[in-house]
């Protein structure tokens, strides 16, 4: 990897994995197709292994 743009992509996705490709592309100053290609490569290389959620169980009524 070792690429500044890929590092920025990972940083942004870590903060908000639900961001759209269009929003992500604006934040890193690349076209949407180029951004999608980079994200796909990060997934193909198993650098991005998945996308998860953080559930607030207290708000659901659990201790």
N, C-alpha and C positions, 0 to 999 in steps of 0.2 A: 504494500500500500504506500506508505511513506509520502503521500501527496497531500499538500496543504488543502486543496479543495475537498478531497475525500475525507480528510480530518474534520473539516468544517461540516460536511454532510453528516458525519457520525455524531458530531457534537449537537447539531440541530435535531436530528432524529432521536437522540437520547433524551432531549428535553421535551420533544413533542413528536411521537411516532405517527401521529394522525395528520401531520401537515401534508397538504397536497403537493404534488410535484411542481405545480405552478408557483405556489408560495415558496417552496424550497428553492426553486431555480432563481427566483428574485433575490432571495437572501444570499445566494452564492454567486450571483451575476453570471449565470450560464443559461442557455436556452433550456426549455422544458425537455426536449428530446435528449439533449446531452446529459442533463441531470438524471433522467430516467435510466439512461444507459449506465451511468456511474453507479446508481443505486442497484441496478440489476447485477452489475459485475461484483459489487460488494456482497450481494446475496449469493451469487454463484461461487464466490471464493470462500463462502462460509464465514465471512467477517461479520455480516449481519445474519444471525441465526434465526431470528423471528421477531415478532412484535408482541409486546405483552401489555397487560393492563394492571393497574394498582387499585384494588378494590378497598373501599373504606367500609369495613364490616360493621363498625360502630353505627354508621348512618343507616345500615340495614337492620339494626336492632340487636346485633351480636356483641358479646363482650370480647 
